Amino acid sequence: MSGRAFVLCIAAVVRPSVGASILASQARQSGGEAFMLMSGITSPAEMCLVSTLSSDLTLQPCASTVAAGDGRDIFSFQSNGQLKNVATKQCVGLPPKNSDSGRVHMMDCDAAAANGESLFEATESNQLKFLGDGDLCLSQEGLGAGVADVAFHAAATATSTLDFVSHGANMAVGKEASGFWASRIGGNSESVEFSIDFGDALLEFAEIRWEFPAKSFSFLVSSDGTQWTEAFATDVNVLNVSRVQLHRRASMAKVVMREPSPLTEHGIYGISSLSVFASQLWAVAQPCAKAAKSSDARDKIFFVHTGEFDPRPAIELRGEVAAFATAQSALAATLSRVIGTIPKLPSCGLASASLAAFGESARAAVFGSSRTTAQDGLEMDDAKDLLRAARSLIGTLRESLL
């Protein structure tokens, strides 16, 4: 068991007995010793403060952040009292006064120091207090720990629609709906876009459940509808469930479909559901007395020391993950080519009945998997789905050709 994992396991046992101010003082005196900041918030899983790709400060399950190994959850106190993330080298701070409603961000340490709202002290009541004007403490705002689907009943549009009543874009963002969005039959030689506007949110991941999958598509996010950031793209999709890791702030998302699956008749695209999961909490500065009255202890912070942060194991792991991803892409490409030959089977002399039976079996083998989504381990789930689809398709192909 790694040192970080061991510390995480015992944290729940030792944390009530150790004063936060004592730990913080020890951290400053040790010259920037690294630690995790575990929240006291009521939650099924222990939650830790993390720095995101968009320089936000949020809570994520501690087990997930430890598994990531990228330092998003590791902080250190600087000698002047700033709280610095060891991976991003940014400091926790408040924007200039009267902006952003007191929301706390990760900022350039020098800029944060200039604002005068980036110095902290830990109190005996396990709050992190800003050493600036006023009596402000770090807390969380929002419904509670965990994620929610912000795409649910969000405004949805598509550049191509089969029928606005039965297959309109809204059919893919309402869980109680039994229908799905579908593009026009044929006439999709150019890319088709499916867009949703859910308002400002700190996104964690997205899930697309396809009714008629796109072989080639990309997933993009934006905060203003003008500048878009590509979060995921593939030219060899063969699954009916696509998952995209996000970990950034945005207010809009869109799926750009460029090529339909060869198993889909009439070149049509279809999405049965599009979900975008976002954190329900965001870090804020509140009057300490007000923060202390929270019913779920969201203002409480416990220091879990990790020793010196060493990025080398995570770097080595990412190297192996890259090789794994390459192999996964190669399998997907091969499977895609096999699927692409199915419409050409009549030229091989197969009877039309046999061809129809095989086509239906192939669709079920490749696009038939369905599973409840979990927040953690999404990439491994994708790999398992891909291997399952490959085995099913190969088995179906053998049976049809014997």
Secondary structure, DSSP 8 states (H G I E B T S, - for coil): --HHHHHHHHHHHHGGGS-HHHHHHHHHHTTS-EEEEEE----SS-EEEEE-TTSBEEEEEHHHHHHH-SSTT-EEE-TTSBEEETTT--EEE--STTSGGGB-EEE-HHHHHHHT--BEEE-TTS-EEE-SSS-EEEEEEEEEEEEEETTTT-EEEES--S-TTTS-GGGGS-TT----EE--SS---S-EEEEEEEEEEEEEEEEEEEEE-EEEEEEEEESSSSSEEEEEEES----SEEEEEEEEEEEEEEEEEEEE-TTSGGG--EEEEEEEEEEEEEEEEEEHHHHHT-TT-TT-EEEEE--S---HHHHHHHHHHHHHHHHHHHHHHHHHHHHHHGGGGGGGT--HHHHHHHHHHHHHHHH-------SS-HHHHHHHHHHHHHHHHHHHHHHHH-
